[in-house]
Amino acid sequence: MAVALRTLLAVAVVAMTVWAAVASAREPRTDQTAGPIGATGPALPTCEPGSHPVTGPTGITGATGASGVAAAGGLVPPPAIPCQCDSGASAATGVSGPTGVSVPTGVSGPTGASGPTGASGPAGVVTNPICLCRGVAEGTTGATGATGPPGTTAVSSPPAATIAAATSGATGITGPTGPTGATGPTGPTGATGPTGVTGPTGPTSVTGPTGPTGPTCVFAAGGVLAGRSSPAPRPPTTTITLNWVGDIAFNSSSGLPPGGLARALAPLRSTLRNADLTLGNLEGTLSVGGASKCARLRGNCFAFQAPPSYAGGLRTSGFTVMNLANNHSNDFGASGMAQTLRALHHAGLAHDGLAGEITTLRVHGVRVAIIGFAPYAWANNLLDISRAKTLVRRAKRHAQIVIVVIHAGAEGAAHDHVPRGTEFDFGENRGNSRAFAHAVIGAGASIVVGSGPHVLRGIERYRQHMVAYSLGNFASWRALGLGGLLSESAVLHVTLNVATGRVVGGRLIPIRLVGSGLPRLDRTHAADRLVATLSREDFGGDRYRISATGTIRP
């Protein structure tokens, strides 16, 4: 075996010498492009004594494909037997360029030209008597890598031994597929793909104009109907202030005050504006046209209709909420009511008192609910105390302060006291004011304020909560009866503790209606003395003490 190998080596040396001589006579080839340089492959198996490796330790192309095991253990097969090489797996993208032949002494050739991307394609039967075959692993060549460093020269070759790039012989018949080579080492992790381009930023929302000041939301039959914010947002406070005034009635058919409503109420503007909330009882409609209720009624009948523009006058004067739970808000039917609501909304005024309605507002961070009651079909029913308590409890779940407004009691100078039991007037049941007020306070109301009798009534303290039964008339122009007690009025100004809903301080600001019914501050304090007396007579120890100048002591 050793002799045969030596003989074969001698023949190879002769052949290579001839080949080198021919090659040296030719111009060096410059058109051979080296394929991408692959990573250094694993070393071939150790040869038996007297044999030689097929190639020096030239790196095998492909970063991840494993090098196949050398055919027949890497030894040169006997020369007498034609050698048919097993084919390796084809490269993923094409056939490699011509393979350089290593010098017989183990000195690496200048560097065999690697294929463009991977392992050599299938090889034919080699006609050279020296069969130099190398099995190629069938594993797929990894991503194109760099060729390993040139093999170390074992024995220096003469300079003339440099071999020009060999030309591949004609492709022979494809040999049978060689055995699957061992899987090569895992190629390097591919580079992370580029970060996706961030989509364009959407357009910035444009802040809409600030809406009118007024109620945050209005509940009707348990549902929210409308909403708006309170005038000056600020952190939640421990107290809020409230103004309440009595009946406001103007009628286009009987004439209107010169210069409009804002001018008529100008002397009270600073007083009305000096509170977080200012409520008034709007007797009548803010409308034009339509059928009056008096067209179908006989006898003594009053229907009030002021221009829709009066809503703006009320707002300018300092009002924030108008109560519609009374006997005149439906004087001109559905048309009059619709026009009134539209006018109030346009002016930025809230309203309360319609059937099933709970009005809520946010006042300096405090949610306040207002519910109006009257003994009429279009209003929350004053006569159904059980239903009233249900509404108050519902409001209390949504608000920290609950204000109840009642339009109750008989009318006129003879009815300035609060009786026990039910009151009747004009053939109507005007409710049991005391029983109703006590019931809604028991259900969670913070304060009860009233109107309807057109005269001042006393102020009661019930379970540490205030009930102001009537503030009389507040403003008119030839629409309400005047004189005596009918012309005495007041603005109730109180401070409510948010946590308890109780009045912690206040003042009764005396008013006298002058001329055709316009309000003016009364420096005689007649209203203060009157209310203090009525409170003592009707409620005894269950009253608020009111000083001669109107100060209310809690």
NUBA-615552 format. One record per residue (C-alpha): z, y, x; residue in one letter; residue number from 0. Coordinates in nm, 2 decimals. Example, Ala and Ser with C-alpha at 12.3 -4.5 7.8 and 13.67 -1.06 7.14 Angstrom:
ATOM        z        y        x   resn   resi
ATOM     0.78    -0.45     1.23      A      0
ATOM     0.71    -0.11     1.37      S      1
//
This chain:
ATOM        z        y        x   resn   resi
ATOM     0.00     0.00     0.00      M      0
ATOM     0.09     0.24     0.28      A      1
ATOM    -0.24     0.15     0.47      V      2
ATOM    -0.44     0.22     0.16      A      3
ATOM    -0.28     0.55     0.11      L      4
ATOM    -0.33     0.65     0.48      R      5
ATOM    -0.70     0.55     0.45      T      6
ATOM    -0.73     0.75     0.13      L      7
ATOM    -0.57     1.05     0.30      L      8
ATOM    -0.82     1.03     0.59      A      9
ATOM    -1.11     1.03     0.35      V     10
ATOM    -0.96     1.33     0.18      A     11
ATOM    -0.92     1.52     0.50      V     12
ATOM    -1.29     1.46     0.59      V     13
ATOM    -1.40     1.57     0.24      A     14
ATOM    -1.20     1.88     0.25      M     15
ATOM    -1.32     1.97     0.60      T     16
ATOM    -1.68     1.95     0.48      V     17
ATOM    -1.60     2.14     0.17      W     18
ATOM    -1.43     2.42     0.36      A     19
ATOM    -1.73     2.45     0.59      A     20
ATOM    -1.97     2.49     0.30      V     21
ATOM    -1.74     2.73     0.13      A     22
ATOM    -1.70     2.94     0.45      S     23
ATOM    -2.08     2.99     0.45      A     24
ATOM    -2.07     3.15     0.11      R     25
ATOM    -1.96     3.49     0.00      E     26
ATOM    -1.61     3.47    -0.13      P     27
ATOM    -1.60     3.47    -0.51      R     28
ATOM    -1.47     3.79    -0.66      T     29
ATOM    -1.54     3.72    -1.02      D     30
ATOM    -1.26     3.48    -1.08      Q     31
ATOM    -0.98     3.66    -1.28      T     32
ATOM    -0.64     3.52    -1.25      A     33
ATOM    -0.48     3.42    -1.57      G     34
ATOM    -0.13     3.55    -1.66      P     35
ATOM     0.13     3.44    -1.42      I     36
ATOM     0.35     3.17    -1.57      G     37
ATOM     0.71     3.10    -1.49      A     38
ATOM     0.78     2.85    -1.21      T     39
ATOM     0.77     2.50    -1.36      G     40
ATOM     1.01     2.22    -1.27      P     41
ATOM     0.95     2.03    -0.94      A     42
ATOM     0.73     1.72    -0.94      L     43
ATOM     0.89     1.38    -0.89      P     44
ATOM     0.96     1.28    -0.53      T     45
ATOM     0.67     1.08    -0.38      C     46
ATOM     0.71     0.75    -0.21      E     47
ATOM     0.68     0.73     0.17      P     48
ATOM     0.33     0.78     0.29      G     49
ATOM     0.21     0.95    -0.04      S     50
ATOM     0.17     1.32    -0.10      H     51
ATOM     0.21     1.54    -0.40      P     52
ATOM    -0.09     1.64    -0.58      V     53
ATOM    -0.01     2.01    -0.55      T     54
ATOM     0.26     2.21    -0.38      G     55
ATOM     0.53     2.36    -0.61      P     56
ATOM     0.30     2.59    -0.79      T     57
ATOM     0.45     2.72    -1.11      G     58
ATOM     0.32     2.57    -1.43      I     59
ATOM     0.18     2.82    -1.67      T     60
ATOM     0.37     2.90    -1.99      G     61
ATOM     0.72     3.04    -2.03      A     62
ATOM     0.83     2.79    -2.29      T     63
ATOM     0.59     2.49    -2.27      G     64
ATOM     0.73     2.21    -2.06      A     65
ATOM     0.54     2.07    -1.77      S     66
ATOM     0.41     1.72    -1.83      G     67
ATOM     0.51     1.44    -1.60      V     68
ATOM     0.27     1.39    -1.32      A     69
ATOM     0.03     1.11    -1.39      A     70
ATOM     0.12     0.78    -1.22      A     71
ATOM     0.43     0.93    -1.09      G     72
ATOM     0.24     1.21    -0.91      G     73
ATOM     0.07     0.97    -0.67      L     74
ATOM    -0.30     0.96    -0.60      V     75
ATOM    -0.45     0.64    -0.75      P     76
ATOM    -0.65     0.39    -0.54      P     77
ATOM    -1.00     0.53    -0.45      P     78
ATOM    -1.18     0.20    -0.54      A     79
ATOM    -1.10     0.24    -0.90      I     80
ATOM    -1.25     0.53    -1.10      P     81
ATOM    -0.97     0.76    -1.22      C     82
ATOM    -0.96     0.89    -1.57      Q     83
ATOM    -0.71     1.16    -1.62      C     84
ATOM    -0.51     1.19    -1.93      D     85
ATOM    -0.56     1.52    -2.12      S     86
ATOM    -0.29     1.76    -2.16      G     87
ATOM    -0.23     1.96    -2.48      A     88
ATOM    -0.48     2.25    -2.51      S     89
ATOM    -0.35     2.60    -2.46      A     90
ATOM    -0.29     2.79    -2.78      A     91
ATOM    -0.57     3.04    -2.71      T     92
ATOM    -0.83     2.88    -2.48      G     93
ATOM    -0.93     2.69    -2.17      V     94
ATOM    -0.77     2.79    -1.85      S     95
ATOM    -0.98     2.91    -1.56      G     96
ATOM    -1.08     2.68    -1.27      P     97
ATOM    -0.79     2.52    -1.09      T     98
ATOM    -0.76     2.58    -0.72      G     99
ATOM    -0.73     2.28    -0.50      V    100
ATOM    -0.42     2.25    -0.28      S    101
ATOM    -0.46     2.18     0.09      V    102
ATOM    -0.39     1.82     0.17      P    103
ATOM    -0.09     1.90     0.38      T    104
ATOM     0.11     2.03     0.09      G    105
ATOM     0.03     2.40     0.18      V    106
ATOM    -0.02     2.58    -0.14      S    107
ATOM    -0.36     2.72    -0.20      G    108
ATOM    -0.40     3.09    -0.23      P    109
ATOM    -0.29     3.04    -0.59      T    110
ATOM    -0.49     2.84    -0.83      G    111
ATOM    -0.63     3.06    -1.10      A    112
ATOM    -0.43     3.00    -1.41      S    113
ATOM    -0.60     2.98    -1.74      G    114
ATOM    -0.60     3.29    -1.96      P    115
ATOM    -0.29     3.20    -2.15      T    116
ATOM    -0.18     2.84    -2.12      G    117
ATOM    -0.23     2.48    -2.01      A    118
ATOM    -0.55     2.34    -1.90      S    119
ATOM    -0.79     2.20    -2.16      G    120
ATOM    -0.89     1.83    -2.16      P    121
ATOM    -1.02     1.70    -1.83      A    122
ATOM    -1.31     1.46    -1.78      G    123
ATOM    -1.34     1.17    -1.54      V    124
ATOM    -1.32     1.31    -1.19      V    125
ATOM    -1.63     1.21    -0.98      T    126
ATOM    -1.46     1.30    -0.65      N    127
ATOM    -1.35     0.98    -0.48      P    128
ATOM    -1.01     1.14    -0.44      I    129
ATOM    -0.88     1.14    -0.80      C    130
ATOM    -0.63     1.43    -0.84      L    131
ATOM    -0.50     1.40    -1.18      C    132
ATOM    -0.19     1.55    -1.33      R    133
ATOM    -0.06     1.47    -1.67      G    134
ATOM     0.02     1.77    -1.88      V    135
ATOM     0.29     1.78    -2.14      A    136
ATOM     0.17     1.80    -2.49      E    137
ATOM     0.43     2.06    -2.58      G    138
ATOM     0.27     2.39    -2.68      T    139
ATOM     0.26     2.65    -2.40      T    140
ATOM     0.51     2.93    -2.46      G    141
ATOM     0.42     3.29    -2.48      A    142
ATOM     0.21     3.40    -2.18      T    143
ATOM     0.44     3.43    -1.88      G    144
ATOM     0.40     3.51    -1.51      A    145
ATOM     0.28     3.24    -1.27      T    146
ATOM     0.57     3.12    -1.06      G    147
ATOM     0.59     3.22    -0.69      P    148
ATOM     0.34     3.06    -0.46      P    149
ATOM     0.45     2.72    -0.31      G    150
ATOM     0.61     2.73     0.03      T    151
ATOM     0.38     2.63     0.30      T    152
ATOM     0.49     2.30     0.45      A    153
ATOM     0.25     2.31     0.75      V    154
ATOM     0.06     2.62     0.84      S    155
ATOM    -0.31     2.58     0.76      S    156
ATOM    -0.58     2.73     0.98      P    157
ATOM    -0.70     3.06     0.85      P    158
ATOM    -1.04     2.91     0.78      A    159
ATOM    -0.88     2.67     0.53      A    160
ATOM    -0.86     2.93     0.27      T    161
ATOM    -1.05     2.78    -0.02      I    162
ATOM    -1.26     2.99    -0.24      A    163
ATOM    -1.21     2.95    -0.61      A    164
ATOM    -1.34     2.62    -0.71      A    165
ATOM    -1.59     2.58    -0.98      T    166
ATOM    -1.50     2.35    -1.25      S    167
ATOM    -1.72     2.04    -1.29      G    168
ATOM    -1.89     1.96    -1.61      A    169
ATOM    -1.66     1.86    -1.88      T    170
ATOM    -1.64     1.49    -1.89      G    171
ATOM    -1.56     1.27    -2.17      I    172
ATOM    -1.22     1.35    -2.31      T    173
ATOM    -0.97     1.10    -2.20      G    174
ATOM    -0.71     0.96    -2.43      P    175
ATOM    -0.42     1.18    -2.50      T    176
ATOM    -0.15     1.15    -2.25      G    177
ATOM     0.20     1.07    -2.35      P    178
ATOM     0.40     1.36    -2.49      T    179
ATOM     0.57     1.55    -2.21      G    180
ATOM     0.93     1.64    -2.22      A    181
ATOM     0.99     1.96    -2.41      T    182
ATOM     1.00     2.25    -2.16      G    183
ATOM     1.28     2.50    -2.15      P    184
ATOM     1.29     2.74    -2.43      T    185
ATOM     1.08     3.05    -2.36      G    186
ATOM     1.25     3.39    -2.36      P    187
ATOM     1.34     3.54    -2.68      T    188
ATOM     1.06     3.76    -2.81      G    189
ATOM     1.12     4.14    -2.80      A    190
ATOM     1.27     4.29    -3.11      T    191
ATOM     1.00     4.44    -3.33      G    192
ATOM     0.98     4.81    -3.37      P    193
ATOM     1.22     4.97    -3.61      T    194
ATOM     1.06     5.04    -3.94      G    195
ATOM     0.97     5.40    -4.01      V    196
ATOM     1.22     5.57    -4.23      T    197
ATOM     1.07     5.68    -4.56      G    198
ATOM     1.04     6.04    -4.63      P    199
ATOM     1.35     6.21    -4.77      T    200
ATOM     1.33     6.27    -5.14      G    201
ATOM     1.32     6.63    -5.26      P    202
ATOM     1.66     6.81    -5.29      T    203
ATOM     1.77     6.85    -5.65      S    204
ATOM     1.77     7.20    -5.76      V    205
ATOM     2.10     7.31    -5.92      T    206
ATOM     2.04     7.42    -6.27      G    207
ATOM     2.18     7.73    -6.41      P    208
ATOM     2.54     7.73    -6.51      T    209
ATOM     2.59     7.64    -6.87      G    210
ATOM     2.79     7.85    -7.11      P    211
ATOM     3.16     7.84    -7.10      T    212
ATOM     3.34     7.65    -7.37      G    213
ATOM     3.44     7.30    -7.48      P    214
ATOM     3.40     7.00    -7.25      T    215
ATOM     3.32     6.77    -7.53      C    216
ATOM     3.34     6.75    -7.91      V    217
ATOM     3.43     6.42    -8.08      F    218
ATOM     3.29     6.36    -8.42      A    219
ATOM     3.39     6.05    -8.61      A    220
ATOM     3.51     5.91    -8.28      G    221
ATOM     3.20     5.99    -8.08      G    222
ATOM     3.14     6.26    -7.82      V    223
ATOM     2.89     6.52    -7.96      L    224
ATOM     2.87     6.81    -7.71      A    225
ATOM     3.03     6.96    -7.40      G    226
ATOM     3.07     7.25    -7.17      R    227
ATOM     3.30     7.37    -6.90      S    228
ATOM     3.59     7.61    -6.90      S    229
ATOM     3.53     7.95    -6.75      P    230
ATOM     3.69     7.93    -6.40      A    231
ATOM     3.74     7.59    -6.25      P    232
ATOM     4.05     7.56    -6.03      R    233
ATOM     4.30     7.29    -5.93      P    234
ATOM     4.50     7.15    -6.22      P    235
ATOM     4.79     7.38    -6.32      T    236
ATOM     5.13     7.31    -6.47      T    237
ATOM     5.09     7.56    -6.76      T    238
ATOM     4.82     7.71    -6.97      I    239
ATOM     4.82     8.02    -7.19      T    240
ATOM     4.70     8.04    -7.55      L    241
ATOM     4.62     8.32    -7.79      N    242
ATOM     4.60     8.26    -8.17      W    243
ATOM     4.50     8.51    -8.43      V    244
ATOM     4.46     8.48    -8.81      G    245
ATOM     4.17     8.53    -9.05      D    246
ATOM     3.85     8.70    -8.94      I    247
ATOM     3.61     8.79    -9.23      A    248
ATOM     3.30     9.01    -9.23      F    249
ATOM     3.03     9.03    -9.50      N    250
ATOM     2.69     9.19    -9.47      S    251
ATOM     2.67     9.26    -9.85      S    252
ATOM     2.98     9.48    -9.84      S    253
ATOM     2.89     9.66    -9.52      G    254
ATOM     2.96     9.62    -9.15      L    255
ATOM     3.16     9.83    -8.90      P    256
ATOM     2.96    10.09    -8.72      P    257
ATOM     2.85    10.00    -8.37      G    258
ATOM     2.88     9.62    -8.42      G    259
ATOM     3.17     9.38    -8.39      L    260
ATOM     3.23     9.41    -8.01      A    261
ATOM     3.28     9.79    -8.05      R    262
ATOM     3.51     9.73    -8.35      A    263
ATOM     3.74     9.49    -8.16      L    264
ATOM     3.72     9.68    -7.83      A    265
ATOM     4.09     9.81    -7.85      P    266
ATOM     4.21     9.45    -7.85      L    267
ATOM     3.97     9.32    -7.59      R    268
ATOM     4.21     9.32    -7.30      S    269
ATOM     4.48     9.15    -7.51      T    270
ATOM     4.24     8.88    -7.64      L    271
ATOM     4.11     8.81    -7.29      R    272
ATOM     4.45     8.77    -7.14      N    273
ATOM     4.48     8.40    -7.20      A    274
ATOM     4.32     8.07    -7.10      D    275
ATOM     4.22     8.00    -7.46      L    276
ATOM     4.18     8.25    -7.75      T    277
ATOM     4.14     8.09    -8.09      L    278
ATOM     4.07     8.26    -8.42      G    279
ATOM     4.00     8.15    -8.78      N    280
ATOM     3.64     8.24    -8.88      L    281
ATOM     3.64     8.29    -9.25      E    282
ATOM     3.28     8.28    -9.36      G    283
ATOM     2.94     8.21    -9.20      T    284
ATOM     2.73     8.37    -8.93      L    285
ATOM     2.39     8.34    -9.11      S    286
ATOM     2.12     8.51    -9.31      V    287
ATOM     1.97     8.40    -9.64      G    288
ATOM     2.05     8.09    -9.82      G    289
ATOM     2.22     8.02   -10.15      A    290
ATOM     2.58     8.15   -10.20      S    291
ATOM     2.84     7.93   -10.36      K    292
ATOM     2.91     8.21   -10.60      C    293
ATOM     2.57     8.17   -10.76      A    294
ATOM     2.70     7.85   -10.93      R    295
ATOM     3.06     7.96   -10.99      L    296
ATOM     3.21     8.18   -11.25      R    297
ATOM     3.49     8.42   -11.23      G    298
ATOM     3.66     8.56   -10.91      N    299
ATOM     3.45     8.44   -10.62      C    300
ATOM     3.41     8.55   -10.26      F    301
ATOM     3.14     8.44   -10.02      A    302
ATOM     3.13     8.58    -9.67      F    303
ATOM     2.82     8.60    -9.46      Q    304
ATOM     2.80     8.80    -9.13      A    305
ATOM     2.50     8.83    -8.90      P    306
ATOM     2.45     8.55    -8.64      P    307
ATOM     2.47     8.82    -8.37      S    308
ATOM     2.85     8.85    -8.45      Y    309
ATOM     2.90     8.54    -8.25      A    310
ATOM     2.82     8.74    -7.94      G    311
ATOM     3.06     9.01    -8.04      G    312
ATOM     3.34     8.75    -8.08      L    313
ATOM     3.26     8.61    -7.73      R    314
ATOM     3.25     8.96    -7.58      T    315
ATOM     3.59     9.04    -7.74      S    316
ATOM     3.76     8.75    -7.57      G    317
ATOM     3.74     8.45    -7.81      F    318
ATOM     3.66     8.11    -7.68      T    319
ATOM     3.71     7.88    -7.99      V    320
ATOM     3.65     7.95    -8.36      M    321
ATOM     3.82     7.74    -8.63      N    322
ATOM     3.59     7.64    -8.92      L    323
ATOM     3.84     7.44    -9.11      A    324
ATOM     3.88     7.68    -9.40      N    325
ATOM     3.76     7.76    -9.75      N    326
ATOM     3.48     7.99    -9.65      H    327
ATOM     3.29     7.82    -9.37      S    328
ATOM     3.06     7.65    -9.63      N    329
ATOM     3.00     7.96    -9.84      D    330
ATOM     2.62     7.93    -9.79      F    331
ATOM     2.59     7.56    -9.78      G    332
ATOM     2.41     7.35    -9.52      A    333
ATOM     2.19     7.63    -9.41      S    334
ATOM     2.48     7.87    -9.36      G    335
ATOM     2.67     7.61    -9.17      M    336
ATOM     2.38     7.51    -8.94      A    337
ATOM     2.31     7.88    -8.86      Q    338
ATOM     2.68     7.94    -8.78      T    339
ATOM     2.69     7.64    -8.54      L    340
ATOM     2.37     7.75    -8.37      R    341
ATOM     2.50     8.11    -8.33      A    342
ATOM     2.83     7.99    -8.19      L    343
ATOM     2.66     7.76    -7.95      H    344
ATOM     2.42     8.03    -7.83      H    345
ATOM     2.71     8.26    -7.77      A    346
ATOM     2.90     8.00    -7.57      G    347
ATOM     3.18     7.96    -7.82      L    348
ATOM     3.34     7.64    -7.91      A    349
ATOM     3.44     7.55    -8.27      H    350
ATOM     3.67     7.30    -8.43      D    351
ATOM     3.77     7.18    -8.78      G    352
ATOM     3.46     6.99    -8.92      L    353
ATOM     3.51     6.65    -9.06      A    354
ATOM     3.58     6.39    -8.80      G    355
ATOM     3.57     6.64    -8.52      E    356
ATOM     3.80     6.66    -8.22      I    357
ATOM     3.71     6.94    -7.98      T    358
ATOM     3.81     6.90    -7.62      T    359
ATOM     3.79     7.16    -7.34      L    360
ATOM     3.89     7.15    -6.97      R    361
ATOM     4.11     7.45    -6.89      V    362
ATOM     4.18     7.49    -6.52      H    363
ATOM     4.17     7.12    -6.47      G    364
ATOM     4.37     7.04    -6.79      V    365
ATOM     4.21     6.87    -7.08      R    366
ATOM     4.29     7.03    -7.41      V    367
ATOM     4.20     6.90    -7.75      A    368
ATOM     4.18     7.11    -8.07      I    369
ATOM     4.17     6.97    -8.42      I    370
ATOM     4.14     7.18    -8.73      G    371
ATOM     4.25     7.07    -9.08      F    372
ATOM     4.19     7.22    -9.43      A    373
ATOM     4.18     7.07    -9.78      P    374
ATOM     3.80     7.07    -9.81      Y    375
ATOM     3.53     6.81    -9.79      A    376
ATOM     3.36     6.96    -9.48      W    377
ATOM     3.68     6.98    -9.28      A    378
ATOM     3.93     6.73    -9.14      N    379
ATOM     4.14     6.66    -9.45      N    380
ATOM     4.47     6.84    -9.46      L    381
ATOM     4.58     6.63    -9.76      L    382
ATOM     4.53     6.29    -9.58      D    383
ATOM     4.83     6.30    -9.34      I    384
ATOM     4.79     5.94    -9.23      S    385
ATOM     4.43     6.01    -9.12      R    386
ATOM     4.54     6.33    -8.95      A    387
ATOM     4.80     6.14    -8.74      K    388
ATOM     4.53     5.89    -8.64      T    389
ATOM     4.30     6.18    -8.52      L    390
ATOM     4.59     6.33    -8.32      V    391
ATOM     4.67     6.01    -8.16      R    392
ATOM     4.31     5.96    -8.06      R    393
ATOM     4.30     6.31    -7.92      A    394
ATOM     4.61     6.25    -7.73      K    395
ATOM     4.45     5.96    -7.55      R    396
ATOM     4.19     6.20    -7.41      H    397
ATOM     4.39     6.52    -7.36      A    398
ATOM     4.71     6.64    -7.21      Q    399
ATOM     4.75     6.93    -7.46      I    400
ATOM     4.67     6.88    -7.83      V    401
ATOM     4.64     7.19    -8.05      I    402
ATOM     4.64     7.15    -8.43      V    403
ATOM     4.51     7.43    -8.65      V    404
ATOM     4.58     7.43    -9.02      I    405
ATOM     4.44     7.64    -9.31      H    406
ATOM     4.71     7.58    -9.57      A    407
ATOM     4.93     7.75    -9.82      G    408
ATOM     4.90     7.98   -10.11      A    409
ATOM     4.76     8.33   -10.06      E    410
ATOM     4.90     8.68   -10.09      G    411
ATOM     5.20     8.90   -10.03      A    412
ATOM     5.41     8.69   -10.25      A    413
ATOM     5.36     8.38   -10.03      H    414
ATOM     5.51     8.49    -9.69      D    415
ATOM     5.77     8.21    -9.69      H    416
ATOM     5.70     7.85    -9.61      V    417
ATOM     5.82     7.64    -9.91      P    418
ATOM     5.92     7.28    -9.91      R    419
ATOM     5.66     7.07   -10.08      G    420
ATOM     5.30     7.12   -10.18      T    421
ATOM     5.14     7.46   -10.25      E    422
ATOM     4.87     7.53   -10.50      F    423
ATOM     4.64     7.83   -10.54      D    424
ATOM     4.32     7.90   -10.73      F    425
ATOM     4.35     7.56   -10.89      G    426
ATOM     4.35     7.39   -10.55      E    427
ATOM     4.60     7.17   -10.37      N    428
ATOM     4.66     7.38   -10.05      R    429
ATOM     4.88     7.11    -9.89      G    430
ATOM     5.23     7.05    -9.78      N    431
ATOM     5.24     7.26    -9.47      S    432
ATOM     5.58     7.15    -9.34      R    433
ATOM     5.53     6.78    -9.40      A    434
ATOM     5.19     6.79    -9.24      F    435
ATOM     5.30     6.99    -8.93      A    436
ATOM     5.60     6.76    -8.87      H    437
ATOM     5.38     6.45    -8.90      A    438
ATOM     5.12     6.56    -8.65      V    439
ATOM     5.38     6.67    -8.40      I    440
ATOM     5.53     6.33    -8.44      G    441
ATOM     5.19     6.18    -8.36      A    442
ATOM     5.15     6.38    -8.04      G    443
ATOM     5.05     6.74    -8.12      A    444
ATOM     5.17     7.00    -7.87      S    445
ATOM     5.16     7.30    -8.10      I    446
ATOM     5.06     7.37    -8.46      V    447
ATOM     4.91     7.71    -8.56      V    448
ATOM     4.81     7.82    -8.91      G    449
ATOM     4.62     8.06    -9.13      S    450
ATOM     4.53     8.09    -9.50      G    451
ATOM     4.80     8.28    -9.67      P    452
ATOM     4.66     8.62    -9.54      H    453
ATOM     5.02     8.72    -9.45      V    454
ATOM     5.25     8.65    -9.16      L    455
ATOM     5.49     8.36    -9.19      R    456
ATOM     5.79     8.24    -8.98      G    457
ATOM     5.77     8.03    -8.66      I    458
ATOM     5.95     7.69    -8.66      E    459
ATOM     6.08     7.48    -8.37      R    460
ATOM     6.04     7.11    -8.46      Y    461
ATOM     6.13     6.85    -8.20      R    462
ATOM     6.10     7.12    -7.93      Q    463
ATOM     5.74     7.20    -8.04      H    464
ATOM     5.62     7.52    -8.20      M    465
ATOM     5.48     7.55    -8.55      V    466
ATOM     5.34     7.90    -8.63      A    467
ATOM     5.25     7.87    -9.00      Y    468
ATOM     5.04     8.19    -9.05      S    469
ATOM     4.93     8.49    -8.85      L    470
ATOM     4.79     8.68    -9.15      G    471
ATOM     4.47     8.87    -9.14      N    472
ATOM     4.32     8.97    -8.80      F    473
ATOM     4.00     9.16    -8.86      A    474
ATOM     3.77     9.25    -9.15      S    475
ATOM     3.55     9.53    -9.30      W    476
ATOM     3.60     9.57    -9.67      R    477
ATOM     3.61     9.19    -9.71      A    478
ATOM     3.98     9.12    -9.74      L    479
ATOM     4.26     9.27    -9.94      G    480
ATOM     4.47     9.51    -9.74      L    481
ATOM     4.79     9.71    -9.77      G    482
ATOM     5.16     9.63    -9.71      G    483
ATOM     5.22     9.28    -9.58      L    484
ATOM     4.84     9.21    -9.59      L    485
ATOM     4.79     9.47    -9.32      S    486
ATOM     5.06     9.34    -9.09      E    487
ATOM     4.94     9.10    -8.83      S    488
ATOM     4.99     8.98    -8.47      A    489
ATOM     4.85     8.80    -8.17      V    490
ATOM     5.06     8.50    -8.08      L    491
ATOM     5.05     8.46    -7.70      H    492
ATOM     5.23     8.15    -7.56      V    493
ATOM     5.26     7.95    -7.24      T    494
ATOM     5.25     7.57    -7.28      L    495
ATOM     5.39     7.33    -7.03      N    496
ATOM     5.11     7.08    -6.95      V    497
ATOM     5.35     6.79    -6.89      A    498
ATOM     5.55     6.83    -7.21      T    499
ATOM     5.33     7.03    -7.44      G    500
ATOM     5.62     7.26    -7.52      R    501
ATOM     5.62     7.64    -7.53      V    502
ATOM     5.80     7.77    -7.23      V    503
ATOM     5.75     8.14    -7.30      G    504
ATOM     5.56     8.38    -7.51      G    505
ATOM     5.52     8.70    -7.70      R    506
ATOM     5.43     8.81    -8.04      L    507
ATOM     5.19     9.11    -8.00      I    508
ATOM     5.21     9.33    -8.32      P    509
ATOM     4.89     9.44    -8.49      I    510
ATOM     4.82     9.66    -8.79      R    511
ATOM     4.49     9.66    -8.97      L    512
ATOM     4.37    10.01    -9.02      V    513
ATOM     4.08    10.18    -9.21      G    514
ATOM     3.86     9.92    -9.37      S    515
ATOM     4.04     9.63    -9.19      G    516
ATOM     4.01     9.67    -8.81      L    517
ATOM     4.30     9.56    -8.59      P    518
ATOM     4.50     9.80    -8.37      R    519
ATOM     4.81     9.76    -8.16      L    520
ATOM     5.12     9.86    -8.35      D    521
ATOM     5.38    10.04    -8.14      R    522
ATOM     5.64    10.02    -8.41      T    523
ATOM     5.66     9.64    -8.37      H    524
ATOM     5.69     9.59    -8.74      A    525
ATOM     5.53     9.24    -8.72      A    526
ATOM     5.78     9.13    -8.46      D    527
ATOM     6.08     9.22    -8.68      R    528
ATOM     5.91     9.06    -8.99      L    529
ATOM     5.84     8.73    -8.82      V    530
ATOM     6.19     8.71    -8.67      A    531
ATOM     6.34     8.76    -9.01      T    532
ATOM     6.11     8.51    -9.19      L    533
ATOM     6.18     8.25    -8.91      S    534
ATOM     6.56     8.29    -8.95      R    535
ATOM     6.54     8.27    -9.33      E    536
ATOM     6.31     7.97    -9.35      D    537
ATOM     6.42     7.76    -9.05      F    538
ATOM     6.77     7.87    -8.95      G    539
ATOM     6.86     7.72    -8.62      G    540
ATOM     6.52     7.54    -8.59      D    541
ATOM     6.34     7.85    -8.49      R    542
ATOM     6.23     8.05    -8.19      Y    543
ATOM     6.42     8.37    -8.12      R    544
ATOM     6.20     8.67    -8.12      I    545
ATOM     6.32     9.00    -7.98      S    546
ATOM     6.26     9.34    -8.12      A    547
ATOM     5.97     9.39    -7.89      T    548
ATOM     5.82     9.05    -7.96      G    549
ATOM     5.94     8.84    -7.67      T    550
ATOM     5.97     8.47    -7.77      I    551
ATOM     6.25     8.28    -7.61      R    552
ATOM     6.20     7.90    -7.58      P    553
//
